[in-house]
Structures are given as C-alpha cells and as structure tokens.
Amino acid sequence: MAMTVNAAVSLPSSKSSTLSFKNSVTVPERINFNKSVLYPKNVSLGGNVVSIRAQVTTEAPAKAPKISKKDDEGIVVNKFKPKEPYIGKCLLNTKITGDDAPGETWHMVFSTEGEVPYREGQSIGVIPDGIDKNGKPHKLRLYSIASSALGDFGNSQTVSLCVKRLVYTNEQGEIVKGVCSNFLCDLKPGAEVKITGPVGKEMLLPKDPNATIIMLATGTGIAPFRSFLWKMFFEKHDDYKFNGLAWLFLGVPTSSSLLYPEASKLS
C-alpha cells in the first residue's frame, strides 16, 4: 500500500512576490481506509510568515475475491427441502451396541434410488412422523451420513445413519424420549422416511489421496468417519486410492459401546 504526500510551501517576499514549490513523496505504508486530510500550518521564519499546506491521500487495498465452497464442482446441497422431502424406505435397522451398554445405538439403511447424491462427510435431514405439542408437523433433525457415497450395498442407491436412542428422566421424574431418535430407532424394514438434503461442505473427505487424516469422535460421532474409512480402505475406485495416513481416536464408555469394531481392525 502506498501513501502519497503532497506539500505546497509559499514564501512571501518584501516585494509581495511569492516563491512557491510543490513536492510529492510516496511512502510505503499499510493503510486500511480511504481518506484525504488537509494539514494547514503557519510558521514564522526570519520575520516572514511561511504558509505550509500538506495533503495526505491514502487508498484502501483491493480486496481479493472470496472463493466460496458453494462453487465446488459436483457437490450437491439441499436438493430436497422440508416442504418437498424425498420419501425413502427403511431397508435395514439393527442395534449395534451390547445389551449391557449404557443406551442403544442403531445402524439403519434407507433406499434413495440414487436420488439423494451425497459425499463422504455430508449430512441429511430426517422429518419424523407425527405432530408436535402445538399441532404442527415435527421439524427436521440433521444426522451425519455413516456410509460412503456408494452406500453400504455399493450401488449408490442407499444412505446410512448411526443413531443413539435418546431417553432420559427429567427433574420432575418423568421419562422423556427424543422425538426423532426414537422414531428412527423404531423403524421397521419397509417403513417410509422423509429425507431432506444433503447438506454440508465443511467436513468432506480430502481429495488428496496422500493426505494425513486425523479423526476424533465419541459415540455416534464416528458416523462421518465411517464413511471416510469405507472409501479409503474397503472400496476400490478407478480415480481414488488412499495412500496417506489415517488416525481414528474413538471414545466410548464401555467395550460393549464400541461402534463398528471392524474400523478398529484396520492396519
């Protein structure tokens, strides 16, 4: 950034003539605003009054164009919205925690017929059946996708979720059940489910096959990382072969709560 200083000096003589000169100096300096300031000053020099006027003009730096992740090629977001969700069907729903685990976690697979294209690391919304206490349809809940883009069946026709059933006792001693988690965990094969999305571009699997990927999760937080691991280690792609380094740190309260133990056997 450059700052330009223009100075004009007038020296009146006894013959009322004026000797004037102008000088311009360019000074490198970082300036964050546009501004032009006039600094007048009268100075006494040898009995004469010298008038000095300096003007400083600064220019703001040009802003670099912002590159939006929304322009990423081939990544679909919000294809299906709450008013017009995709209607999928439950193909599989199974509990994946032991009977002595603190709480139930279920793995479920929904059919999409290829109509809900997603990438590893994205999420989908689910709108549970029924109405809320105000008589309005339930709002959607977002869940991280637990399957690779090919899906658990490898045909790009399904999407999978990992959901923990929410049940707790409130301060009044009443048992409270989470609306959407219980709806999902209770689904039977063949049941319909309203799906929105996909959404998210912030935590996608890196394109670089030589990347070092560090994954940290507790409980169902493993869902997006399962999608990563499946693509990196269990699938074959003509245009992708993972040659980097992957670290998974997964926290669970008990061994019976360990989700997807096959992921921990990777070497």
LUMDREN-737873 format. One record per residue (C-alpha): residue number from 0; z, x, y. Coordinates in nm, 2 decimals. Layout:
N
SITE   i      w      u      v
SITE NUM      Z      X      Y
...
This chain:
267
SITE   i      w      u      v
SITE   0   0.00   0.00   0.00
SITE   1  -0.09   0.13   0.34
SITE   2   0.08   0.06   0.67
SITE   3  -0.13   0.11   0.99
SITE   4   0.05   0.21   1.31
SITE   5  -0.14   0.17   1.64
SITE   6   0.02   0.32   1.95
SITE   7  -0.10   0.29   2.32
SITE   8   0.06   0.50   2.60
SITE   9   0.00   0.46   2.97
SITE  10   0.10   0.73   3.22
SITE  11   0.06   0.60   3.59
SITE  12   0.00   0.89   3.84
SITE  13   0.08   0.91   4.21
SITE  14  -0.29   0.82   4.28
SITE  15  -0.24   0.50   4.10
SITE  16  -0.48   0.62   3.83
SITE  17  -0.39   0.56   3.47
SITE  18  -0.43   0.80   3.19
SITE  19  -0.42   0.62   2.86
SITE  20  -0.48   0.72   2.50
SITE  21  -0.46   0.55   2.16
SITE  22  -0.37   0.69   1.83
SITE  23  -0.38   0.54   1.48
SITE  24  -0.18   0.67   1.19
SITE  25  -0.20   0.55   0.83
SITE  26   0.13   0.58   0.64
SITE  27   0.15   0.52   0.26
SITE  28   0.43   0.27   0.20
SITE  29   0.51  -0.02  -0.02
SITE  30   0.52  -0.34   0.18
SITE  31   0.58  -0.69   0.03
SITE  32   0.48  -0.91   0.32
SITE  33   0.21  -0.97   0.59
SITE  34   0.34  -0.91   0.93
SITE  35   0.23  -0.78   1.27
SITE  36   0.50  -0.67   1.51
SITE  37   0.47  -0.55   1.87
SITE  38   0.72  -0.30   2.00
SITE  39   0.72  -0.25   2.38
SITE  40   0.92   0.03   2.54
SITE  41   0.96   0.17   2.89
SITE  42   1.06   0.53   2.92
SITE  43   1.15   0.73   3.23
SITE  44   0.97   1.07   3.23
SITE  45   0.98   1.31   3.54
SITE  46   1.03   1.02   3.78
SITE  47   0.74   0.83   3.63
SITE  48   0.77   0.52   3.42
SITE  49   0.58   0.56   3.09
SITE  50   0.49   0.24   2.91
SITE  51   0.47   0.27   2.53
SITE  52   0.35  -0.01   2.31
SITE  53   0.33   0.02   1.94
SITE  54   0.19  -0.23   1.69
SITE  55   0.26  -0.22   1.32
SITE  56   0.04  -0.42   1.08
SITE  57   0.11  -0.45   0.72
SITE  58  -0.08  -0.61   0.43
SITE  59   0.05  -0.76   0.11
SITE  60  -0.07  -0.61  -0.21
SITE  61  -0.33  -0.81  -0.40
SITE  62  -0.18  -1.00  -0.69
SITE  63  -0.30  -0.91  -1.04
SITE  64  -0.45  -1.21  -1.22
SITE  65  -0.20  -1.36  -1.47
SITE  66  -0.32  -1.38  -1.82
SITE  67  -0.20  -1.70  -1.99
SITE  68  -0.12  -1.72  -2.36
SITE  69  -0.28  -2.06  -2.34
SITE  70  -0.61  -1.89  -2.34
SITE  71  -0.55  -1.72  -2.67
SITE  72  -0.86  -1.78  -2.89
SITE  73  -0.83  -2.01  -3.18
SITE  74  -0.46  -2.12  -3.13
SITE  75  -0.43  -2.50  -3.13
SITE  76  -0.14  -2.67  -2.95
SITE  77  -0.04  -3.03  -2.90
SITE  78  -0.34  -3.17  -3.10
SITE  79  -0.11  -3.47  -3.19
SITE  80   0.13  -3.62  -2.94
SITE  81   0.42  -3.87  -2.98
SITE  82   0.21  -4.17  -2.89
SITE  83  -0.06  -4.08  -3.14
SITE  84   0.10  -3.87  -3.41
SITE  85  -0.06  -3.75  -3.73
SITE  86   0.05  -3.95  -4.04
SITE  87   0.12  -3.72  -4.32
SITE  88   0.27  -3.78  -4.67
SITE  89   0.56  -3.61  -4.84
SITE  90   0.43  -3.42  -5.14
SITE  91   0.74  -3.23  -5.24
SITE  92   1.11  -3.23  -5.13
SITE  93   1.36  -3.02  -5.31
SITE  94   1.71  -2.89  -5.24
SITE  95   1.72  -2.51  -5.22
SITE  96   2.09  -2.44  -5.19
SITE  97   2.35  -2.44  -5.47
SITE  98   2.59  -2.73  -5.53
SITE  99   2.88  -2.52  -5.40
SITE 100   2.71  -2.42  -5.08
SITE 101   2.85  -2.55  -4.75
SITE 102   2.59  -2.80  -4.67
SITE 103   2.25  -2.89  -4.81
SITE 104   1.92  -2.73  -4.72
SITE 105   1.59  -2.88  -4.83
SITE 106   1.23  -2.74  -4.86
SITE 107   0.96  -3.00  -4.80
SITE 108   0.58  -3.00  -4.81
SITE 109   0.37  -3.26  -4.62
SITE 110   0.00  -3.32  -4.66
SITE 111  -0.22  -3.26  -4.35
SITE 112  -0.57  -3.28  -4.50
SITE 113  -0.64  -2.98  -4.27
SITE 114  -0.60  -3.19  -3.96
SITE 115  -0.30  -3.00  -3.82
SITE 116  -0.42  -2.64  -3.79
SITE 117  -0.13  -2.40  -3.71
SITE 118  -0.05  -2.04  -3.71
SITE 119   0.25  -1.85  -3.85
SITE 120   0.53  -1.88  -3.60
SITE 121   0.44  -2.22  -3.46
SITE 122   0.64  -2.55  -3.49
SITE 123   0.56  -2.91  -3.55
SITE 124   0.74  -3.22  -3.42
SITE 125   0.87  -3.50  -3.65
SITE 126   0.94  -3.86  -3.54
SITE 127   1.19  -4.02  -3.77
SITE 128   1.15  -4.38  -3.86
SITE 129   1.37  -4.65  -3.70
SITE 130   1.51  -4.71  -3.36
SITE 131   1.80  -4.56  -3.16
SITE 132   2.11  -4.74  -3.02
SITE 133   1.91  -4.86  -2.73
SITE 134   1.65  -5.03  -2.95
SITE 135   1.38  -4.76  -2.87
SITE 136   1.19  -4.55  -3.12
SITE 137   1.35  -4.22  -3.20
SITE 138   1.23  -3.92  -3.01
SITE 139   1.06  -3.63  -3.19
SITE 140   1.25  -3.32  -3.32
SITE 141   1.09  -2.98  -3.34
SITE 142   1.10  -2.77  -3.66
SITE 143   0.97  -2.42  -3.72
SITE 144   0.70  -2.42  -3.98
SITE 145   0.81  -2.25  -4.30
SITE 146   0.46  -2.20  -4.46
SITE 147   0.17  -1.97  -4.38
SITE 148  -0.14  -2.11  -4.23
SITE 149  -0.28  -2.15  -4.58
SITE 150   0.02  -2.37  -4.68
SITE 151   0.23  -2.35  -4.99
SITE 152  -0.07  -2.46  -5.20
SITE 153  -0.31  -2.21  -5.05
SITE 154  -0.57  -2.46  -4.94
SITE 155  -0.49  -2.51  -4.57
SITE 156  -0.41  -2.87  -4.64
SITE 157  -0.03  -2.88  -4.61
SITE 158   0.26  -2.78  -4.39
SITE 159   0.62  -2.70  -4.50
SITE 160   0.96  -2.72  -4.34
SITE 161   1.31  -2.59  -4.41
SITE 162   1.57  -2.84  -4.30
SITE 163   1.95  -2.85  -4.33
SITE 164   2.11  -3.19  -4.36
SITE 165   2.34  -3.24  -4.06
SITE 166   2.67  -3.42  -4.15
SITE 167   3.00  -3.38  -3.97
SITE 168   3.32  -3.55  -3.87
SITE 169   3.38  -3.62  -3.50
SITE 170   3.71  -3.62  -3.31
SITE 171   3.76  -3.99  -3.40
SITE 172   3.74  -3.91  -3.77
SITE 173   3.40  -4.08  -3.81
SITE 174   3.13  -3.93  -4.02
SITE 175   2.82  -3.86  -3.82
SITE 176   2.48  -3.80  -3.97
SITE 177   2.19  -3.63  -3.79
SITE 178   1.91  -3.87  -3.75
SITE 179   1.60  -3.66  -3.82
SITE 180   1.75  -3.41  -4.06
SITE 181   1.88  -3.69  -4.29
SITE 182   1.55  -3.88  -4.26
SITE 183   1.37  -3.57  -4.38
SITE 184   1.61  -3.46  -4.65
SITE 185   1.60  -3.82  -4.79
SITE 186   1.22  -3.84  -4.80
SITE 187   1.07  -3.92  -5.14
SITE 188   0.72  -3.80  -5.25
SITE 189   0.46  -4.04  -5.12
SITE 190   0.66  -4.14  -4.81
SITE 191   0.48  -4.12  -4.48
SITE 192   0.60  -3.89  -4.19
SITE 193   0.48  -3.89  -3.83
SITE 194   0.39  -3.54  -3.72
SITE 195   0.31  -3.40  -3.37
SITE 196   0.19  -3.06  -3.25
SITE 197   0.15  -2.79  -3.35
SITE 198   0.33  -2.62  -3.06
SITE 199   0.44  -2.27  -2.96
SITE 200   0.27  -1.94  -2.88
SITE 201   0.58  -1.72  -2.81
SITE 202   0.66  -1.60  -3.16
SITE 203   0.34  -1.57  -3.35
SITE 204   0.28  -1.31  -3.63
SITE 205   0.14  -1.00  -3.46
SITE 206  -0.23  -0.94  -3.52
SITE 207  -0.18  -0.57  -3.57
SITE 208  -0.16  -0.51  -3.94
SITE 209   0.02  -0.18  -3.88
SITE 210   0.30  -0.33  -3.67
SITE 211   0.67  -0.28  -3.73
SITE 212   0.82  -0.63  -3.75
SITE 213   1.20  -0.68  -3.73
SITE 214   1.32  -1.03  -3.82
SITE 215   1.67  -1.16  -3.77
SITE 216   1.79  -1.51  -3.88
SITE 217   2.08  -1.71  -4.01
SITE 218   2.03  -2.01  -4.24
SITE 219   1.72  -2.22  -4.17
SITE 220   1.63  -1.97  -3.90
SITE 221   1.44  -1.80  -4.18
SITE 222   1.17  -2.07  -4.17
SITE 223   0.91  -1.89  -3.94
SITE 224   0.98  -1.56  -4.11
SITE 225   0.90  -1.71  -4.45
SITE 226   0.56  -1.79  -4.30
SITE 227   0.52  -1.43  -4.19
SITE 228   0.63  -1.29  -4.53
SITE 229   0.39  -1.51  -4.72
SITE 230   0.09  -1.40  -4.52
SITE 231   0.20  -1.03  -4.52
SITE 232   0.29  -0.99  -4.89
SITE 233   0.19  -1.29  -5.11
SITE 234  -0.16  -1.38  -4.98
SITE 235  -0.50  -1.20  -4.98
SITE 236  -0.71  -1.21  -4.67
SITE 237  -1.05  -1.06  -4.61
SITE 238  -0.96  -0.98  -4.25
SITE 239  -0.59  -0.90  -4.28
SITE 240  -0.39  -0.66  -4.49
SITE 241  -0.04  -0.58  -4.38
SITE 242   0.02  -0.20  -4.38
SITE 243   0.32  -0.19  -4.14
SITE 244   0.69  -0.21  -4.19
SITE 245   0.89  -0.53  -4.21
SITE 246   1.26  -0.57  -4.18
SITE 247   1.44  -0.90  -4.26
SITE 248   1.81  -0.95  -4.17
SITE 249   1.93  -1.28  -4.30
SITE 250   2.29  -1.41  -4.27
SITE 251   2.43  -1.68  -4.50
SITE 252   2.80  -1.78  -4.56
SITE 253   2.78  -1.76  -4.94
SITE 254   2.54  -1.63  -5.21
SITE 255   2.46  -1.99  -5.31
SITE 256   2.34  -2.05  -4.95
SITE 257   2.07  -1.78  -4.98
SITE 258   1.73  -1.93  -4.90
SITE 259   1.41  -1.82  -5.06
SITE 260   1.56  -1.54  -5.27
SITE 261   1.21  -1.42  -5.35
SITE 262   1.18  -1.29  -5.00
SITE 263   1.47  -1.05  -5.06
SITE 264   1.30  -0.91  -5.37
SITE 265   1.01  -0.76  -5.17
SITE 266   0.98  -0.39  -5.19
